[in-house]
Amino acid sequence: MRNLNLLIKRIIDFFGSLIGIIVISPILIIICIAIKLNSKGPVIFKQERLGKNGKVFKILKFRTMVVNAEKIGDGLKVKNENDNRITKVGKFLRATSLDELPQLWNVIVGDMSLVGPRPPVSYHPYKYEEYDAIQRRRFDMKPGITGLTQVTVRNSVSWDDRIIIDIKYIEKFNVLLDIKILFKTFKKIFKKESIYTKSDKEPAASSNTK
């Protein structure tokens, strides 16, 4: 039954992302133009992340900060929306999670899924080999654009606590759960919440990530 659910999940991922990109293509174009007009640098931000079984891949996002932001100020940490490295357009994109839209391509090519544990930076807060056997279970499935952690605690708890929730998702995984998480994600897009962590171990720290 689990294998069947995984097959259905992949079908939903591929066609859902493909159709999604086609439908929202006008929005993607507008965002690209806005980023270019607002600040110098590339439209797309790429960063190495840990995927399924610890495989490293490059995640795609719309750039929301100045170029080389990770080498300025607090480095990988983004403490709040007033960080002066965040561009004006970037602030809006991060607040609405629209910066994540390019990851639909990551889903199409098979690096990610629509739903799953968020992929941490390849070297922070831990390298793959530094996770213990239980913690590595969060890498048993492809990382997602959204996930159980994102619709429950988001960044309000530590990375280690988020790992526990990610493992819970993997253990309880089924297509119906994915659909529920997707609906909760759409609801949260229209609900203003803080996307910034209070934890000292922020795995998704980067110049363009949550």
N, C-alpha and C positions, 0 to 999 in steps of 0.2 A: 504493500500500500504506500509506503514511504517513497519508493522508487517512482510510482505512478504520480504521486504528488509533486515530486521533483521534476518529472517530465512536463506536467501541466504548468508548473511554475516557470520553466524555461520558455514554453510556448507563449505564456502571458507576458513574460519579460520581453521577448523579441518583438512580437507583434504590437504589444502595448507601447513600447518605446518607439518603434518605427512610426506607428500611427501618430503618437504624441509629437514627435519631431515635425512631422508633416503639418499637423493641425496648428501647432504653435510657432511655425516658422516665421510668421510676421512679427511675433513678439521677440523671437531670437534676433531678428535683424535690427529691430528698434533698440534692443539692449546693446548690441554690438556697436551701433552708431553712437549711442549715449556714452559708452565707455571711452570710445575713441575721442569724442569731443570733450570729455571731462578731464582726461589725464593722458600723459604720454605712456606708451608701453603697449604690449600685446593685449588683445581682447581676452584670450584664453590663458588661464593659469594652469600649469602642469606640475604635479608633485608625485614623487614615488610613495606608494602606500603598500601595506601588507594585505594581500588578498587571500583567497582560499589556500589552505595548507602553507601559508606563509609566503606564497609566491608574490614577488614584487611587480607592481604594475603602475602605470602613470594615470592618476585620476585627473579628470578635467573639470574645471570650474571657470565661471566668468571671473575675471580679475576684479577684485574689490579694493585692493590696496595699491599703494605706490610700488613701483618696481624695486626689487631687493628689500622689501619691507622687513624680512626676517633678519636682516643685518643692521636694522635701525631700532633704536629704543629698546623695547622689551623683548626683542628677538622673536622667538616662536610664539610667545604668549600674546594674546589679545585680551586684555582685561575687561574692556567695556567699549560701548559704541562711540565713546568720545576719543578713542585712540586717533591721534592726528595723522596716522599713516593710512587710515581708511578714507577713500575718496567719497565725494558727495553722492555719486551714483552708487558706489559700493555700499554705503550705509543703507540705502534703500534695498539693494539686492540681498544683503545679508539679513535684514529684518524680515523680508518676505520669503527668504530661501530660494529666490529666483537664480541666485548664483550657482545653484546645484544643477540647473537644467542641462548643461553640457554632459552631465554624467549619463544621460539617456544613451549617448553614444557608447560609453563604457559598458552599458547593459547590452546593447545590440551586439558588440563584438565578444561578449561573454566574460569580461573581467568582473562585472558586477551584476547584481540583481536589483529589481525595484525595491525589494524588502530583504533586509538582512542586517547583521552587525555592521556598524560603520567602520571603515578601514582606517586604522591608525597610521601615522607617519612611520616609515620603515625603521627608524632609529629612535623614536620617542613615543611614549615614555620608556618603552623597552624594545630591544631588538627581538626578533622572533625567537631566537634560541634562549632568551632570558625569561620567557613565559614558562611556567611549570606545566606539567602534563594536563592538569585539569583546566587551566586557563587557555591552553592551546585549543581546547574544544570549540572555542568561539570562532576558530578559523576552519571548522569542518564544513562550513557552507560559504558560498560567495558573499562578499560584503554587499550591503545595500545602500541605496540612496536614502532610504528611511528605514526605521526598524522599531522594534518593541521599546528599546531604550529611548528613542527619540519621541515617542508618543506618550511616554510615562514620566521619566525623570529628566530627560534631556541632559543638560550639563550641570544639574544641581547636586550631583553626587560625584564621588571620586571615580577615577578610571577603573580601579579594582572592583568597585561596587557595580559599575556598568558591565563589567565582564560577566558578573553573576547573572545579570538580566539577559545578556546576550546568549549565554549558555542555556538559560531557561527557554528562550525562543527556539533555539536549535532542537532542544529536547521535545518541545511541544509542536514543532512545525507541522503545518498542513496548509493547503491552499486557502481554506476559509479564514485561518488566522491572518494570512497575508492580506487578504481582502479587507479584513477589519482594520488592520494597521494602516492600509492605504487610505481608507475613509477617514480615520482619525487624523492622518497626516494632512489631508485636504482641509479639515476643520481647523487645525492648528495654524495653517498658513494665514488665516484671517483673524487669528487671535494673537495679539501682541504679547510676546514673552521674551525674557532675556535669553539670549543664545550664548552668553558668556559664562564660563565656568568659574567656580570659586575654589576649585581644587588646585593643589600644587602640581598634580600630575595630569596635565591636559593632553591627551593623545592626539587630538585633532588640531594641535597648534601649528599654525603656519601663517604665511602672509595672506592667506586667502581662505581660511577654513574655520569650521565651528567645532 
